[in-house]
């Protein structure tokens, strides 16, 4: 741990543009930001995004970020593939044919919001507020918008912020890891702890 702290203390912060959020390196524009990779990523890893001609070309870890200290998993490293994928959904779309036909048309965000509002209020009018359930992922209760929307706008008491919410995100993640690895791999929630990458007792299984 002492060696790790010493390494961080000796890091040439100026070389990594300490205090800047964007700069240029040759043909690239470099943007410093933080990335959470859905679904189920509980970290918030510092990334340096390298773009050229408004296209994301590569992603590297930000050594000045206290959470990941420049280390990234494949979720962040593969961002250019995901961002630039031709099938990436970038706009609000409406089904233009029958279900399973795969026909879609682009609509504006205002149209999408209006349609969602209209259909949700129709459910409320025809079946009552009790028929609507609003799920709040994982149950940390840190997003005030969800219970506000449910109680003030939908007038439903069915707001799940604990217990059932785990079925929306945590349980599928655990089952997915069980299927692939034979066990439930718990997320890395050590955040900015000094020993996260530097505990000499840690060993690969």
N, C-alpha and C positions, 0 to 999 in steps of 0.2 A: 504494500500500500504506500509506503514511503517513497519507493521508486516511482510509482505512478504519479503521486502528488508532485514529485520533483520534475517529472517529465512535463506535466501540465504547467508547472511554474516556469519552466524553461522554454515553453513553446513560443515561437516567434509570432506573436499575435499580429504584428504589423503585416507580416507576410500573408496572413489570412484576412486582411482588411478588417481588423477589429473596429467595430462601431459603424461599419458601412453595411447597407442592405443590398447594394448593387454596384457592380463595377465591370470593366472590360478586361478581358485577357485575350489578346490577339484578335481572332475573328469571332470570339464568343462574348456574349453578355452573360455575366454570372449574377445570379440572384440568390441571396441568402433568405431561407424561409424554414418553416417547420412543417413536417408532413405526418399526417395520420393516415394509415392505409386501411380502408374499410374492406371487409367487415371485421370487427373485433380487435383492432389494434389499439391497445391501451397506452401506447407510448406517446411520442411526439418528438420524433427524431429530427435533428438539425440537418438540412440538406443544402447543397449548393447546386443550383440548376443551371446548366450550360445550354444556352439557346443561341441559334444562328438563323437569321432570316425568319424570326418569330416561330421557329420550330425547336422543340426540346430535343437536344442531341445526346446529352448524357447527364447523369446524376452522381455526385460524390458526397461523402459524408463531411459534415462541417466539424473540424477539430475543436472549434471554439464552443460548440454546443455542449452544455453540461449533462444532457441526458444520454446521448449516444457517443459523445467524444470522437466523432468522425467515423464511427462504425455503423454500417447499415446492413439490413437483411435484404433478401431478394425482392421484397415488396417495393422498397424504394429504388433499388438498383434497376428494376425492370420497368420503372415508370415510363421511359421513352417508348417502349413497346406498347404499353397500354394507352398512353396519351395519343400516339400517332396511329393507332390501329384503325383501319378503314371502317370497321363496324362499331366503333365507339359511338355511344349515344351522346350527342352534343346539344340537341334541341328537343323541345317538347313535341311529341308526335301523337297523332290520333290514328286509330285503326281505320283503314280505308276500305277494307273488305270484311269477309266473314272471319271468325276466329280460326286460327291456324293457317290462314292463307298467306300470312307474312306480308300483307300490303299495308303500307303506312303513308301518311301525309304529314308534312311539317306544318305546325300551327304556332301562333305567337304565344308567349308566356301569358299574356292577358286572356287569350282564348282558353288556355289550359286551366288557369285559375278559375275562370268563370264556369267552365264545365265541371270541374271538381266541386265547386261550391253548389252548383245547381243539383248535381246528383246526390251529394251528401245531404243537402237540405230536403231533397225528395224522400230519402230514406227516413230522415227524422220526422217528416210530415206523415208518411204512410205507416211507419211502424213504431214511432215514438223514440224519444231520446234514449230509453233503456236498451234499444237494439244496437246502439253504437258503443264499441269498446275502443279505447285509445291506449296503446301500449307504449310505455316509456322504457327504452332499453336498459337492461342491467340493474336499474333501480338505484342509481346514485343521486337522483333527484336534483340534478344540477341545471336542468333546463326548465325554466319557468314557463316557457311558451307552450309546452305540451299540456300541463294541467290547466293553464289559462284557456287554451283553445277548447279543451274538453268541457270545462265547467261553464265558462262565460259564453262561448259561442255555440257549442253543441248541447249544452245543458244536460250532460250525461254524468252520472256519478261513477261510471265504469272507467276509471283511470287506473291502469296497472303500472305501479312504479316499483314494485318489489315482488319477488316470487314468480308470478306468471311471466314477468318481463324477461326472465332468464330463458324462457322457452323461445323468445323471439331472436336471441342472439347467442347467449352463452351456451345453451344446450346443443344447438346445431354445431357449434365450433368444437365442443367436447366430443360429440359423436363422430364428427369428421376426423378428428385426430385419433380417436380409438380405432376407426376403420383402417386408417393408414399405418398407425404405429403400434396398435395393440394396447394402448393405454391412453389415459387422459392427460395430455401435456398442458400444464398450467402456464398461463401467460407470464411473461417476464414483467413484473411490476416493481422492480427495484429502482426504477427511475434514475436519479442522479447519485445513488449511493456510491461511495468511493470504491467499494469492493466489487462493483458490478462486473468489471472486466479485469480486475487486478488481484483477485483472491488467489494466492498461491496454492490453496488447498483444493481448488476446483479442478476437475479432470473430466475429459470427454468420456461419456459412458461407452 
